[in-house]
Amino acid sequence: MKSSRSGTSNPLEWLDLIKLELAVVLGLALGVAVVVWRLDLGHGIELAMLAGCGFVCGGWLALRTRRSLDAIRPDHDEGD
């Protein structure tokens, strides 16, 4: 039986956490899309809400992925 801490012993397990965050972000984006669809706002405001959600969620995933890959790489140089 595996312990609860054995999941973090393999550095590639961090990428599985990114997959989980991707699922959460997709659910959030779908929720925002449903809210925009149900609200009767101007097209510019609806587009701004969807674009803002996309930029924030995409930026979050890019940041987390970059940090995870930097932690995995053993030959990581701070200057590159």
JOHU-V24171 format. One record per residue. N is the residue number from 1. RES is the residue in one letter. SS is DSSP state (~ for helix, > for strand, _ for the rest). PHI is phi in whole degrees, 0 to 359 (NA if undefined). D_LAST is the distance of its C-alpha to the last C-alpha in Angstrom with 1 decimal. Layout:
n;res;ss;phi;d_last
N;RES;SS;PHI;D_LAST
N;RES;SS;PHI;D_LAST
This chain:
n;res;ss;phi;d_last
1;M;_;NA;40.8
2;K;_;277;37.1
3;S;_;279;36.4
4;S;_;288;34.6
5;R;_;269;31.7
6;S;~;290;31.2
7;G;~;290;29.1
8;T;~;264;26.1
9;S;_;286;26.2
10;N;_;267;24.5
11;P;_;299;20.8
12;L;_;288;21.5
13;E;~;295;24.1
14;W;~;297;21.7
15;L;~;290;21.5
16;D;~;293;25.2
17;L;~;293;24.9
18;I;~;294;22.8
19;K;~;297;25.7
20;L;~;296;28.1
21;E;~;295;26.4
22;L;~;298;26.5
23;A;~;296;30.2
24;V;~;294;30.6
25;V;~;295;28.8
26;L;~;296;31.0
27;G;~;296;34.0
28;L;~;297;33.1
29;A;~;296;32.6
30;L;~;295;35.9
31;G;~;298;37.6
32;V;~;296;36.5
33;A;~;297;37.8
34;V;~;294;41.1
35;V;~;297;41.5
36;V;~;296;40.8
37;W;~;293;43.3
38;R;~;280;45.9
39;L;_;280;45.6
40;D;_;252;47.4
41;L;_;252;45.0
42;G;_;292;44.3
43;H;~;297;42.1
44;G;~;295;39.6
45;I;~;292;39.3
46;E;~;297;39.0
47;L;~;295;36.3
48;A;~;296;34.4
49;M;~;296;34.7
50;L;~;293;33.5
51;A;~;294;30.5
52;G;~;299;29.6
53;C;~;298;29.8
54;G;~;297;27.7
55;F;~;293;24.9
56;V;~;294;25.0
57;C;~;293;25.2
58;G;~;295;22.6
59;G;~;296;20.1
60;W;~;298;21.1
61;L;~;294;20.5
62;A;~;296;17.1
63;L;~;296;16.0
64;R;~;294;17.7
65;T;~;295;16.4
66;R;~;297;12.8
67;R;~;296;13.6
68;S;~;293;15.8
69;L;~;291;13.4
70;D;~;294;10.8
71;A;~;288;14.0
72;I;~;283;15.2
73;R;_;292;12.5
74;P;_;284;13.5
75;D;_;262;10.7
76;H;_;290;8.0
77;D;_;256;5.7
78;E;_;292;5.7
79;G;_;279;3.8
80;D;_;263;0.0
